[in-house]
């Protein structure tokens, strides 16, 4: 799904923002912030995807039941 891909890439990009900060923390080493950002982005994208799917199915639920009543 393109939504999950874009959310993951955006999360990794946002996670990379902390790399140049000079805090000298273990979580700031090269792959960790990008990895954590990608995980966060994927999770956020998954939540948005499930919500969109739920709303779409909920919207279509009423139409389907009316269609069944007509036959």
C-alpha positions in Angstrom: 0.0 0.0 0.0 1.4 3.4 -1.0 0.2 5.0 2.3 2.3 2.6 4.4 5.3 3.2 2.2 5.0 7.0 2.4 4.4 7.0 6.1 7.5 4.8 6.7 9.7 6.9 4.6 8.4 10.1 6.2 9.0 8.6 9.7 12.6 7.7 8.8 13.2 11.2 7.5 11.7 12.8 10.6 13.8 10.4 12.7 17.0 11.5 11.0 16.5 15.1 12.3 18.0 14.2 15.7 21.2 12.8 14.3 23.0 16.2 14.0 22.1 17.2 17.5 25.1 16.7 19.7 23.5 15.0 22.7 25.8 11.9 22.5 23.0 9.6 23.5 23.1 5.9 22.5 19.7 6.2 20.7 21.2 8.9 18.5 23.8 6.7 16.7 23.3 6.4 13.0 20.7 3.8 12.2 18.7 3.9 15.4 16.8 7.2 14.9 15.9 6.4 11.3 14.9 2.9 12.3 12.7 4.1 15.2 11.2 6.8 12.9 10.4 4.3 10.3 8.7 2.1 12.8 6.7 5.0 14.1 5.8 6.1 10.6 4.7 2.5 9.7 2.6 2.3 12.9 1.0 5.7 12.2 0.4 4.7 8.6 -1.2 1.4 9.7 -3.5 3.2 12.1 -4.6 5.7 9.3 -5.1 2.8 6.9 -7.3 0.8 9.3 -9.3 3.9 10.1 -9.9 4.7 6.5 -10.8 1.1 5.8 -13.2 1.0 8.7 -14.9 4.3 7.6 -15.2 3.0 4.1 -16.8 -0.3 5.2 -19.0 1.5 7.6 -20.2 3.9 4.9 -20.9 1.0 2.6 -22.7 -1.0 5.2 -25.8 1.1 5.0 -25.9 0.9 1.2 -25.5 -2.9 1.2 -28.3 -3.5 3.7 -30.7 -1.4 1.7 -29.7 -3.3 -1.4 -30.5 -6.6 0.3 -33.9 -5.4 1.5 -35.0 -4.6 -2.0 -34.5 -8.1 -3.3 
